[in-house]
C-alpha cells in the first residue's frame, strides 16, 4: 500500500492489480481523483489486446510529488490542461479524472 500525504493526512491508495479470470473479460482497477485530497479505486472492464499489443499486470505503482500531487490537490493550471492530458486518461481537470 502507498500512502501519499495531503495537508499532513495520509491518502490511502490500493496497489491491487488487475486479475486474470480464465481468459474471460478482465476487470482492472483504476485510480480516480474525485475531489481535492480524495481518490477512489474504481473497477473497469478492459478490452482484449489488439494486434501487436499485450496485457501487462502491475503489482505496484506510485504517485509522484509533482504532477500527480497537482492533480490530487486540484491545482492543475487551466493553461496546462491540454498539455498534461495523458493518452489513457478519462474524465477531465479538475475532477473527476483518471
C-alpha positions in Angstrom: 0.0 0.0 0.0 1.2 3.5 -0.8 0.0 6.5 1.2 0.8 9.9 -0.1 0.1 12.8 2.2 -2.3 15.8 1.6 -2.4 18.5 4.3 -0.5 16.3 6.6 -3.1 13.5 6.4 -2.4 10.2 4.6 -4.4 9.4 1.4 -4.9 5.7 1.1 -4.3 4.1 -2.3 -4.6 0.4 -3.1 -1.9 -1.4 -5.1 -4.1 -4.3 -6.1 -3.5 -5.1 -9.8 -6.0 -6.4 -12.3 -6.8 -10.1 -12.0 -7.0 -12.6 -14.9 -10.1 -14.8 -14.8 -9.6 -17.8 -17.1 -9.5 -15.9 -20.3 -12.8 -14.0 -19.8 -13.3 -10.3 -19.6 -10.7 -8.6 -17.5 -11.7 -6.3 -14.6 -9.0 -3.7 -13.8 -8.7 -1.2 -11.1 -8.1 2.4 -11.8 -7.2 5.4 -9.6 -9.7 8.3 -9.9 -9.1 11.7 -8.3 -12.6 12.8 -7.3 -12.1 15.9 -5.1 -9.1 17.8 -3.5 -7.3 15.2 -1.4 -9.7 12.4 -2.3 -9.0 9.4 -4.6 -11.0 6.2 -5.3 -10.1 2.9 -6.8 -12.8 2.1 -9.4 -13.2 -1.1 -11.3 -13.4 -1.1 -15.1 -13.6 -3.6 -17.8 -10.7 -3.9 -20.3 -11.0 -4.7 -23.9 -9.0 -7.6 -25.3 -5.5 -6.7 -26.5 -5.4 -5.8 -30.2 -2.8 -6.9 -32.8 0.7 -6.0 -31.7 -0.5 -5.4 -28.1 -0.1 -7.3 -24.9 -1.6 -7.2 -21.4 0.8 -6.5 -18.6 -0.1 -7.0 -14.9 1.4 -4.5 -12.5 2.0 -5.3 -8.8 3.0 -1.8 -7.6 2.6 1.8 -8.6 3.5 5.1 -7.1 2.4 8.8 -7.2 4.9 11.5 -7.9 5.2 14.5 -5.7 5.0 16.7 -8.8 2.4 16.1 -11.5 0.1 13.7 -9.5 0.3 16.0 -6.5 -1.1 18.8 -8.6 -3.9 16.6 -9.8 -4.7 15.3 -6.3 -5.0 18.8 -4.9 -6.9 20.1 -7.9 -4.2 22.7 -8.8 -3.5 21.8 -12.4 -3.3 25.2 -14.1 -6.1 25.7 -16.7 -3.3 26.7 -19.2 -1.7 23.3 -18.8 -4.9 21.1 -19.0 -4.3 20.1 -22.6 -0.6 19.5 -22.3 -1.0 17.4 -19.1 -3.7 15.2 -20.5 -2.4 11.6 -20.7 -3.3 9.2 -23.6 -5.3 6.8 -21.5 -6.8 9.5 -19.2 -10.5 9.6 -18.6 -12.5 12.5 -17.1 -11.1 16.0 -17.0 -9.4 18.5 -14.9 -10.0 19.4 -12.1 -12.3 16.4 -11.2 -13.1 13.6 -11.7 -10.0 12.5 -13.5 -8.4 9.1 -14.0 
